[in-house]
């Protein structure tokens, strides 16, 4: 009998334990259901606030759920991320930081809200693009950079947005940020080459670029004629060129030279790249290499006045007055308004005349020295007269010449001892300054 009682007692304890576990399971299930209901309620509250454009309330409500994400199922998480993105975006009124965070949340929206997420993405892209363009037009380049970068984060397949972010950073003189974006573009092999569709507006006679569907529709209306299509130029040479220029500014010459050589290998006939490489060698004080590259550029663009002018400057600095004059004269021939070219032609003559003065001062008082002195003085006067004639001819063709032209001409007249002409030029200068 004792053994039998013991067995009954043991079985009774096991039975009580089983019942207790069952009660705990029921209680836990009830707790989870209540917890889930509370989360759904918060999401509905946030959703209602968003419908009323009360973004601050929606954001505050959703913030209460931030620490509870691990307990949500996938469907609820998807809804949370969508609502949080909407609240942060705030119909386009969110701060740039909020919008960056909104984009991050939008990327986490699941398949349950895929259509709503796609609609929000389109809305965000349109609003951010408008704000980015407005920021750029208003010369707020730093803000434009961040907005274009957000657009790239929103639609990374549209790499042009990263290109615009880099360009805006250059305009903002934020070269480190620009370099980061340009290097990424180069690493991705971005070229920006795309097909453009265009047609001529019959009313204005102007060519207009548009997407194919719009163009075809306008052609059918009869308002547009002469349709066409073409591929745009690659942006890769520009990107590599800017990388080189930024490296040059950062005094990282080796990286700059490597970048520009890579760019020229891709586009050897691009004159801007040749000039950029020339400027790199100018910074390295290699005037011979600079001059040769500039001549290469002139060979490709013989009618570019600026190229001839720059070669003239280098020859002038290297004490080659005849070569410098030839380049300046060509520049002035191509661009008759180029005041600096005229001024420098005149200066080459003055420099040669001044060099003779130094030689004259070294002479003694012998008959031979006196004779040599007179010869050098006449030669000096000839140089000064030629310097004056260049400026006189320039003023005749450009009556509204800048004051530097007149100042130099006045100084030449003074050196020649022509008091009357010097007074006339002085009066002209005073009239210009009043």
Phi, psi and omega in degrees: 000323181295316180297318180300318179295320180298318179297318179297318181297315180298314180296324179296319179295317179298321181294317178296320180296318178298316179297320181295318178298321180297317178296319179297319179296318177297319180294319180294318178299319179295321180294315180297317179298318179294319180295316179296321178298319180296320179296316179298323179296317179296320179295321178293323177297316179295319180298319178295319179298320180294322178297331178266010181060026177265078188290327180295316179295318180297318181294319180296319180295315182291330178299330180292341181263357184304318183278359185251009184301324184295338182268354182275151172279171186299321182295317180290321177299317180302316180294320179300311182297322179295312181295322180293320177297317179297317182295318180290320179295323175053044178064021180099355183267357181293156176293166180298324177295316179298319181293322176300317179291324179298319179297319179297319179291321181299324181293342183264357180295133183275184184293337181296336181235032185298317182293319178295322179295319179296320179295316179296321179299317179296319179296316180295317181300314181298315182291315182293321179297318178299315180294323180295314179296319178296319178298319180293315180298327179274009176065023173268074191290328179297315180292320178300320178302312182293323181290319177294325178294321176297322177298320178294321177295323180292317181227077183299342177288340177267079186294345178300330179296323177292324176298316179293327176295318179295316180297320179294323178296323176297315179297330178277358183061025175264080190290328179296316180292319178299317181298318178302314182291318181296319180296323178293318178299317180295319179297324180282349183075027181293134177238336182075006179290128179210162180274129177253139175248137183214166176202164181264128176285117184299326184288317184262339184077006182265147175281138179232137179262137181203174177285162188299317183297317180293318180298314181297324178293318181290327177296320179295329180288342180088357181281342182232150182223176175050063178289157177197173177212152181202161176266138179285162179287153178289142177267357183299316177301319179297317181298312181294324178297315180293324175300315180297316181296318180294317177300322179296317178297328180276004180064027175258072190298319181300316179293324180295314180296320179297317181295317183288327177292323177295319180294318181290331177295325179283322185222076187293339183266003180284112185294324180299322178293321178297317180295320179299316178295321178300317180293330175297316179289331175295319178295330178276003180063031175259082186293328180296314179293322178300310183298318181297317179294323178294324176294323176299320179293318179297322179298329179274331179227073185296342181259019178269104184299322182297324179295313178300320180299314182296323175296321178299318179299315181296317178296324179296317180292333179268016177059046175239074188298322181294314178296320179297316181298318180300319180291318180295321180295322177294319178298318181290328176295319180284327179226089184297350179264000184287094184298320182296326178295314179297317181298319182286328174299313178300318183295325178298322178292317180297317179299320178293323177293318180294327178297326178290326178299318179298320179292322179297322183290343180273350183284155178270208184244013180287167180298319180295320180293321179295320179296315179298322180300314181297320179296317180292323179296317179295321179294319178299315179299321178298316178299315181296320179296321177295320178298322179290319183299321178301315182288323178298317180293323179295316180297323179299321180276337182227079185303329181267045182295156180287164188296333181298324178298313181292321180298315180293320180296320178299316180296323179293316178300320178297318180294329178276351181078020180268085187296316183299313180294324179296319179295320181297318179291322179298319179296322179296318180296316181296323178294322180291328184275349180264000000 
